[in-house]
Amino acid sequence: MKFGFVDEHRGVWPVRMMCRVLGLSASGYYAWRVRPESRRAAANRALIEDIRLIHAESCGTYGSPRVHAVLRGHGRRIGRSRVERLMRRAGLRGLAALPRRTRTTDSRHGYPIAPNRLARNFQAAAPGQVWLADLTYIPTGEGWLYLAGILDMHTRKLVGWSMRDTLHAQIALEALTMAIERQKPAPGLIHHSDRGIQYAAETYRSALAQSGITPSMSRKGDCWDNAPMESFFHTLKTERVHHRIYATRAEARRDLFGYIEGFYNSRRLHSALGYISPAEMERRAA
């Protein structure tokens, strides 16, 4: 490994200086260079190039479990520990989150509250049986950009979403309208959200009723009652938002559209789905 480091950086620093710092002999390094490469070393060198490509295609979001899943999906019989070791050696890792908070739920209203029909039973045997809805916020140089999303519990696909400068009820209604138009759910679907005014408002309840959708709401102040939706927003911020600085809301909208439709829904491997994408899960359920 040390000789490999010297060889990789010999165009940057003098070979003898690197050998001295690493406790190697320069003659040993030159002897190593002319020795035939072992089959294992050659295989690792080829594998790390594939790993770098997969990591880059995920925009740097994938850690070793998802990189390993992609390789296995391509028919490569490789141990997860080997992938983890090679990624660590190459300095590759998945992105980590940076915490930021603001309030998006206002349950201080006089609208009706639906019962909690899920009771944390986050299971759905097919698409279009359970949808989860919530709102989050994105910091930009112009102020907050708010994102409303609706997640299908079976496929983990974000079936509806909307972005606006304010938290008015229209943002949630736009996400619901997109979800209904795209998925055309059969009557009986359960729609679960928090008690926010956006979901309790008469216009939203009317839209649910017109499509035969049954409302369900979390208990007051209990984020665990909508945990998979919270998990999606955590993933969005971990993999994208917390590693960007958006000068404008328009810039944030473009980037989030690319993440949601160009990566998360279509290509991102989801651990809860056995490391396949929401789009693939939807295809298998069709």
Secondary structure, DSSP 8 states (H G I E B T S, - for coil): -HHHHHHHTTTTS-HHHHHHHHT--HHHHHHHHHS---HHHHHHHHHHHHHHHHHHHTTT---HHHHHHHHHHTT----HHHHHHHHHHHT-----------------S-S-----SSTT----SSTTSEEEEEEEEEEETTEEEEEEEEEETTT--EEEEEEESS--HHHHHHHHHHHHHHH---TT-EEEE-S-HHHHSHHHHHHHHHTT-EEEE--TT-GGGGHHHHHHHHHHHHHTGGG---SSHHHHHHHHHHHIIIIITTT--BGGGTSB-HHHHHHHH-
